[in-house]
Amino acid sequence: MALLPTSGGFVPGSLADWLDSQDVDRQNRYRTFLDFYEGLQWDRRPRPGETRLTANYARALVRKVGSYVFAEPVIQQVPDDAGGSPQQRRRAADWLDRIASEQDLHTLDFQTLLDAAVLGDGCFKVTWDADRARPVVSPVDPSGLWAWSQPGNVRQLRRIVQRYSLQPAEAEELFDLTLASEGRIRVVEDWTVDRLAIELNGQTISDEPNPYGQIPYVLFPNLGKPHELWGESDLVDLMDVCREINRRMTVISRILQVSGNPIVVLENVTGSDGIRADEGAIWELPEDSRAYLLDMLQGGGVQVHLDYVQLLFRTLFDLSETPRTSFGDSGRVLSGTALEVEIQPLVQKVQRKRRIWDSVYRRRNALVLDQLERFGGEDLGGVRRTEPVWGPILPRDREAQVRAETTLVSHGVRSRRSAMTTLGTDDPEQEWAKVLEEAGADPGHDQRVSDPPAALETDGGHDGDTD
């Protein structure tokens, strides 16, 4: 099959041509936020010879929040009430762990989190790779997406269109055809629950039933806005403050630069030839004249600028909900409890982001498991539901945490499996089976707290404390 090149790369009236007029404000917003994140933060061009400072706190704050959200890899668990047999649930969890390891999803998730925090939206695409016989999780640039939701329910997608470009050789290999074009090929994928249509340079090459039976995208907002499909960037409230910090820092830099190269002030002198502010210089001045160096730092003028900059930083940290303490320097001697209270705004922000990612993981895992069973022949018993398990947001005293969990288990307030999950065990079910096996018990029999296995007893008499 040959595809002839079209003028301008688009066929008038095609879907690719129509997309250029859709959601223009969102596309412009993406470019503005991305430029700001990359350091293009001044709102005017520099004058000839002008030097300007750019303290890119926008990037630093976005990365800081991301490092707290994904402080540790997220564990994907299959709950007991997710359906299927224990073996099928175990197989589903193993597949999720394997795919996460093979495709380095922890790094991919962190990068997507940063992308969503800057642009306001994030997206994953889960497709079946027949060569590797497993699903592939890919990040999608939201600027190449157009989406429509069901009327009255913005959370339910009814159509997604993705546009991207490929080299001719890549397009020929991907779509198994021959192209008569040397330039980059514009590809448009139009997805609904029922159908998938594909255009290349504005010409439809495929319009078939959707092989997945659902839209294989997980589109999510960085921060959801009421009744809207698209989200909001973390930079919305920070841009003006960041620009003002850059301006004030530049002013202080210029003042210090001038004070380091003193200006000679001459009074009652008609000429200044031979008068230089060099070390050891001797000046010959007329009678009734005076010469001195201009002190730009006199009168505490710089301190006014410094105080204003500190006020701007206070405003920046308040608006970003990222206290200065989160950077590891509080400037004061505080107790652990006081530090936790001080950093609570960041904790609350991280918790909001994690709740959004809970939904992302559930939907993404459901697509992965569905494709494994649909195309990979895996017997998962219809298991689709998973629960992400997050690590602590703030550093914890591991020894104190173990003691606390041991006390709760010994008093029957918490199960051993829950304690294992809290302490970061990847697979509590498998670990508990190992514990019972070492204790000589039946792995299928869950003993009562009042009758613990000998292997779980400690010298201190705390039931449930393992080595």
Secondary structure by P-SEA (a helix, b strand, c coil): cbbbbcccccccccccccccccaaaaaaaaaaaaaaaacccccccccccbbbbbccaaaaaaaaaaaaaaccbbbbbbcccccccaaaaaaaaaaaaaaaaaaaaaaaaaaaaaaaaaccccbbbbbbbccccbbbbbbbccccccccccccccccccbbbbbbcccaaaaaaacccccccccbbbbbbbbcccbbbbbccccccccccccccccccccccccccccccbbbbcccccaaaaaaaaaaaaaaaaaaaaaabbbbbbcccccccccccccbbbbbbcccbbbbbbcccccaaaaaaaaaaaaaaaaaaaaacccccccccccccccaaaaaaaaaaaaaaaaaaaaaaaaaaaaaaaaaaaaaaaccccccccccbbbbbbccccccaaaaaaaaaaaaaaaccccaaaaaaaaccccaaaaaaaaaaaacccccccccccccccccccccccccccc
